[in-house]
Amino acid sequence: MPTVTTLCAAGHQAPTLAAAAGAYLASIDRPESRGTHRQYAATLRRLGQALGADATVYGIDGAAVRAWIEQTWGGRKPATYNRALDVFRSAWAYWMAQGWANEDPTAAMRRRAVAVDRSRALSRADIGQLLTREAISLRERTLWRMLYESAARAGEVLALNVEDLDLANRRARVLRKGGAADIIVWQSGTARLLPRLISGRTAGPLFLTGRQARVQLAAADVDTATGRARLSYRQSAALFTAATTDLPGGPWTLHQLRHSALTHAAEDGASTSTLLAYSGHTSVRSLARYARVSAEALGDWQAQRDPARRR
């Protein structure tokens, strides 16, 4: 009996789901996108396990995909549901561009409304308490202060190499989300700590693990002099959580340092163009949730306007 082969829209043999997922993940495999790559890989792996990795992309039952998404993520928080949906839409857009699929089965699915959390920005007092605590290692003290002073994403800072730094001008070259080259700047607190952290090194990852790497890593992620690896986001986030568990509203997340920096800059009167440059955002809409003044700043503003204060 002859074999029937499923063909994709372009007339070429359609790849299996596993092969298509691998090709898509390779297209986003960049140092600045490690967290995204890891999350997307895990989500697509679950899809493969549910529908069968040997199934072709072109032959996937759209109704089955939609039902599986609802069953798997329907009961989760809106933000979690939306993230999963974004993974599939991004992957399908890539597969359609390759001619491996005709349409996105998730196109008719609607993202869910996410309640805005206006309390994620930490107060200046909280930030000050964190950054001046005793018994914090030089590495963590430098990382946390740099994240707050530069308002950069944690992944952008952790991807820095020593040679990316311009210590004299308190700035560094980074790759922003999406791969755009940009500059971050910091203040005197970070400037005082960096020479101690670098300790004479001229190249290699800026933030290193405390011991030599136990597994084979890319050469760019290892300090050749010591064999120590680049500090990962997962490890740095876990250390930050542990260090902030006993603080008000703790534990905190590394992202709250960025959020707080942008909120405080907005409170200090930074213009929209300055905030866009400071944050690395490309749209005002993305910036809006960070640029809201805090409850403390709003209270101070009201106190300044209170007629009773002038008597």
C-alpha positions in Angstrom: 0.0 0.0 0.0 1.4 3.4 -0.9 2.4 5.8 1.9 0.4 9.1 2.2 2.6 12.1 3.1 1.1 15.3 4.5 2.3 18.3 2.6 2.4 21.8 3.9 1.1 24.9 2.0 4.3 25.5 0.2 4.3 22.0 -1.2 7.2 20.7 0.9 7.1 17.9 3.4 5.9 19.2 6.7 8.3 18.8 9.6 7.2 17.0 12.8 6.2 19.1 15.7 9.4 18.3 17.5 11.5 19.4 14.6 9.4 22.5 14.0 9.7 23.4 17.7 13.5 23.0 17.6 13.8 25.2 14.5 11.7 27.9 16.1 13.6 27.8 19.4 16.9 28.1 17.5 15.6 31.3 16.0 15.3 32.9 19.5 18.4 31.3 21.0 20.3 34.4 22.0 22.3 35.2 25.2 19.9 38.0 26.1 16.9 35.8 25.6 17.8 32.8 27.8 14.9 33.1 30.1 12.5 33.4 27.2 14.1 30.5 25.4 13.8 28.3 28.5 10.2 29.2 29.1 9.2 28.7 25.5 11.0 25.4 25.2 9.2 24.0 28.3 5.8 25.1 26.9 6.3 23.7 23.5 7.7 20.5 25.0 4.4 20.1 26.9 2.5 20.6 23.6 4.6 17.8 22.0 3.9 15.5 24.9 0.1 16.2 24.6 -0.3 15.9 20.8 2.6 13.7 19.9 6.0 14.9 18.8 5.8 12.9 15.6 2.7 14.8 14.4 3.3 17.2 11.6 2.6 20.9 12.2 0.5 21.1 9.1 -1.7 18.2 10.3 -2.3 19.4 13.9 -6.0 19.5 14.9 -6.6 23.1 15.8 -9.6 22.3 17.9 -7.4 19.8 19.9 -4.8 22.5 20.5 -7.4 25.0 21.7 -9.0 22.4 24.0 -5.6 21.5 25.4 -4.6 25.1 26.1 -7.9 25.7 27.9 -7.5 22.5 29.9 -3.9 23.2 30.8 -4.0 26.9 31.5 -7.6 27.8 31.7 -7.6 27.7 35.5 -4.4 29.6 35.9 -3.9 33.3 36.5 -4.7 35.6 33.5 -1.0 36.6 33.2 0.1 32.9 33.1 -2.6 32.0 30.6 -1.6 35.0 28.4 2.1 34.0 28.5 1.3 30.5 27.3 -0.9 31.8 24.5 1.9 34.2 23.5 4.3 31.2 23.2 2.0 29.4 20.7 1.3 32.5 18.7 4.9 33.3 18.4 5.8 29.8 17.3 2.9 29.5 14.9 3.8 32.9 13.3 7.3 31.4 12.7 6.0 28.2 11.3 3.6 30.0 9.0 6.4 32.1 7.7 8.3 28.9 6.8 5.3 27.6 5.0 4.8 24.8 7.5 1.3 25.8 8.6 -1.7 27.4 7.0 -3.2 29.2 10.0 -2.7 29.8 13.7 -5.3 27.7 15.7 -5.1 30.1 18.6 -6.0 33.2 16.5 -9.6 33.1 17.7 -8.6 32.8 21.4 -8.7 36.0 23.4 -6.1 37.1 25.9 -7.5 37.6 29.4 -7.6 40.9 31.2 -4.8 41.3 33.8 -5.5 43.3 36.9 -2.9 46.0 37.2 -0.7 45.7 40.3 0.1 49.2 41.4 2.0 48.2 44.5 5.1 46.5 43.0 7.3 49.5 43.3 9.3 49.5 46.6 9.7 52.6 48.7 13.0 54.4 48.7 13.3 53.5 52.3 12.9 49.8 51.5 15.5 50.0 48.7 17.9 51.9 51.1 17.4 49.2 53.8 18.2 46.4 51.3 21.3 48.0 49.7 22.9 48.9 53.1 22.3 45.6 54.9 25.3 43.9 56.4 26.4 40.4 55.5 25.6 40.8 51.8 28.3 39.5 49.4 30.1 42.0 47.2 28.7 40.3 44.1 25.0 40.6 45.2 25.5 44.1 46.6 26.9 45.2 43.2 24.2 43.4 41.2 21.3 44.7 43.2 22.6 48.3 43.2 23.3 48.2 39.5 19.8 46.9 38.7 18.3 49.7 40.8 20.5 52.5 39.6 20.4 51.5 35.9 16.7 50.3 35.8 17.9 47.6 33.5 16.4 44.1 33.2 18.2 41.5 35.3 18.9 39.4 32.1 20.6 42.4 30.5 22.9 43.0 33.4 23.7 39.4 34.0 24.7 39.1 30.3 27.3 41.8 30.7 31.0 41.1 30.2 33.8 43.1 31.8 34.8 44.5 28.4 31.3 45.9 28.0 31.9 48.4 30.8 32.9 52.0 30.5 33.9 52.6 34.1 35.1 56.2 33.6 31.7 57.3 32.2 29.6 54.9 34.4 27.9 53.1 31.5 27.8 49.9 29.6 26.7 48.4 26.4 23.8 46.0 26.7 21.5 44.0 24.4 17.9 44.9 25.2 14.9 42.7 25.0 14.5 41.8 21.3 18.3 42.2 20.6 18.6 46.0 20.3 21.9 47.4 21.3 21.7 50.1 23.9 23.5 51.9 26.8 22.7 51.7 30.5 24.1 54.2 33.0 24.5 54.0 36.8 25.4 56.3 39.7 28.2 56.5 42.2 27.1 53.6 44.4 27.6 51.1 41.6 30.7 53.0 40.4 32.4 52.5 43.8 31.6 48.7 43.9 32.5 47.7 40.3 36.3 48.0 40.6 36.3 45.8 43.7 34.1 43.2 41.9 36.2 43.1 38.8 39.4 42.9 40.8 41.8 43.4 37.8 39.9 41.2 35.3 39.8 42.7 31.8 37.4 40.2 30.1 34.8 37.6 30.6 31.4 37.5 32.5 31.0 40.4 34.9 29.0 38.4 37.5 30.5 35.0 38.3 29.4 32.0 40.3 31.3 31.2 43.5 33.0 28.1 42.2 34.1 26.5 39.0 31.5 25.3 36.5 30.6 21.6 36.9 29.2 21.2 33.4 30.4 22.1 29.9 29.4 25.7 29.1 29.9 28.0 26.1 33.3 29.7 26.3 31.6 33.1 26.5 30.0 32.1 29.8 33.2 31.0 31.6 36.0 33.1 33.1 39.1 31.5 31.6 41.3 32.5 34.5 39.3 30.8 37.2 36.9 28.5 35.4 33.9 30.1 37.2 30.7 30.4 35.2 28.4 33.4 34.5 25.9 33.8 37.3 22.5 32.6 36.0 19.2 34.4 36.4 17.8 31.4 38.3 20.5 31.5 41.0 20.5 35.3 41.3 16.7 35.3 41.7 16.8 32.6 44.3 19.4 34.5 46.3 17.4 37.7 46.1 14.3 35.9 47.3 16.1 34.4 50.3 17.6 37.8 51.2 14.3 39.7 51.1 12.0 37.2 52.8 12.1 39.1 56.1 11.7 42.6 54.6 8.4 44.4 54.4 6.2 42.8 51.7 8.9 40.2 51.1 10.1 38.2 49.5 10.8 40.6 46.6 11.7 39.9 43.0 14.6 41.2 41.0 12.2 42.8 38.6 10.9 45.0 41.5 14.3 46.8 41.5 13.7 47.9 37.9 10.1 48.7 38.6 11.0 50.8 41.6 13.8 52.7 39.8 11.4 53.8 37.0 8.7 54.7 39.5 11.1 56.8 41.5 12.5 58.5 38.4 8.9 59.4 37.3 8.3 60.9 40.8 11.5 62.9 40.4 10.0 64.5 37.3 11.8 62.6 34.5 10.3 63.3 31.1 8.7 60.6 29.0 11.7 60.6 26.6 14.1 60.2 29.5 12.1 57.3 31.0 12.0 55.6 27.6 15.8 55.8 27.3 16.3 54.8 31.0 14.0 51.7 30.7 14.8 50.6 27.2 11.2 50.6 26.3 10.2 51.4 22.7 6.5 52.4 23.5 4.9 54.7 26.0 2.2 52.1 26.5 4.7 49.6 27.9 6.3 52.3 30.1 3.0 53.4 31.6 2.7 50.8 34.3 6.1 51.7 35.6 5.7 55.4 35.6 2.9 55.6 38.2 3.9 57.5 41.3 3.9 55.4 44.5 1.5 55.7 47.4 4.2 57.5 49.5 4.8 60.1 46.8 1.1 60.6 46.3 0.8 61.2 50.1 3.6 63.7 50.1 2.0 65.5 47.2 -1.3 65.7 49.0 0.4 66.9 52.2 2.1 69.7 50.3 -1.3 70.8 48.9 -3.2 70.5 52.2 -4.6 73.9 53.1 -4.2 73.2 56.8 -0.4 72.9 56.2 -0.2 76.5 55.2 -1.7 77.9 58.4 
